Amino acid sequence: MSEENKKRTVKMTLDRKFGVSEKPERRPRRDDDRDERGGRSFDDRRGDRGDRKFGDKKFGDREGRFDRERRPRRDGDDRGSFGRREGRRPFGERSGDRGRFGGDRRPRREFASAGAPIYRQRPEEQKEEVEEVLDEAALEARVAQAEASEDSNFNPPWYKKLLALTTEKGREREGKFLGEGVHVVQELVSNHRELVMGVYVTESFNDEALVEQINEAEIRLNVLTDEQMKRLSSTMTTQGVIAVARIASKKPVYESSRSVITLVDAVQDPGNLGTIFRTSLGFGSDGMILGRGTVSPFNPKVVRGSSGTFLRVPFEFDVDLVDQINFLRSKGYTIIATDLHAKQSLRQIPQNKLRKMAFLVGNEGAGTNPYFIELADETVKIPMSSELESLNVAVAHGILSYEAAQIQEDLK
């Protein structure tokens, strides 16, 4: 054969699509697939394996078996119809082998093995956020124990008087209450300086801004040990700061032409009452009347629940609601009671009756006293799903306060 014929034969061999491959039945399908896509083949994307031959000894027996099991799926994949079974890659391949749609299963597996998502709290973190509050009996027992103690830290008369303020009897006797926590003390110092008699902090308390505010208000600052502060605290943990203030309140103004008053009937949960105070302030209530049987507004949990803002709401407490209802009616108020069996909502009452309104909210378990409902001028319900019988008293008060504020705005 002449030299020219040899060159022509070599050229024809190279021009054919890998015609000298050891596995001609598979090579054409892989190359045709690459030509149709106009991009790199699967092996090209893998980098170093793209130049290897199927018969290369470097793959060894084990890798040869691996290739024989998986390559038919890869070679037979036309990539044109997403979702075809033959186009799916085997589970467990490295992420670098998958295309854009190739591996939503593997990331889930990695995510699950990494533990809980970072936005979820661990059980111990959730537990720390639940604030345990001591009841009145536990507080009285702690006071008695401290008074009987021979420890010199709890024997000084000034400390015994402070400790007495953690109980209802002690607050009534001394005419003072405790405001505990950074936000409460800030509120009292900023808005009720005339009532604050002193502030107590622990040696480790480091809120420099609050300390500076206390000094600027010329309020005496006293230092307690951690153990002394712990005994004054109404919670199991303490923020290291407590204010002592005089018991006082501002009465509502009943003579104004428009007004919204809340009558509170025997609400006994301090947290609920604290929330009612905050809601009243938030929606511009003109005042609250706390009937007999309602928890004291100076209870530590009420003070904390309102963030100290309860003193910004005009209120009277320990009031006979029968007398108060008759008094308010004489001042032009429409007495509105909440009742599960009422036929109307607050907005369905004629507007001329809503310029001055006083609505009743009742006890957590028993609801509003039926006798007070009989004394009311109107009864209302809160429209809601039949799946739920009633709402928490603080939630119900919030809804009524919002509606009352909107009605007052519309009357302007």
Secondary structure, DSSP 8 states (H G I E B T S, - for coil): --HHHHHHHHHHHHHSSSTT-S-TTTHHHHHHHHHHHTS--HHHHHSGGGG--TT-GGGHHHHHHHHHHHHHHHHT--SSSTT-GGGS--TT--GGG--TTS-SHHHHHHHHHT-S-TTS--HHHHHHHS--B--HHHHHHHHHHHHH---GGG-SHHHHHHHHTTSHHHHHHHTEEEEESHHHHHHHHHH-GGGEEEEEEETT---HHHHHHHHHTT--EEEE-HHHHHHH-SBSS--SEEEEEE---------SSSEEEEEE-S---HHHHHHHHHHHHHTT--EEEEETTS--TTSHHHHHHTTTGGGGS-EEEEE-HHHHHHHHHHTT-EEEEE-TT-S--GGGS-GGGSSEEEEEE-BTTTBS-HHHHHH-SEEE-----TT-----HHHHHHHHHHHHHHHHHHT-
